[in-house]
C-alpha cells in the first residue's frame, strides 16, 4: 500500500505499507483494534528513504490493551 489512504483498516487484519502514505485533508482513516501495520524496512526508491506516514486529515486509532 502507498499513496492516499482513508476509510477503515478492519480489526485483526495486516496492512503492508510499501511506500509513503497520506491521509488527505478532509478525509479520515480509522485503524481498528488488532491491526498489524508493517512498514517496508528497505525504504522507498533507490536511496531507501524511510517510509513516511503523513496525516493531513483525521486519524482514529481504536487499539485496546489486549489488541493494540
Secondary structure, 3 states (H helix, E strand, C coil): CCEECCEEECCCCEEEECCCEEECCCCEEEECCCCEEEECCCCECCCCECCCEEECCEEEECCCCCCC
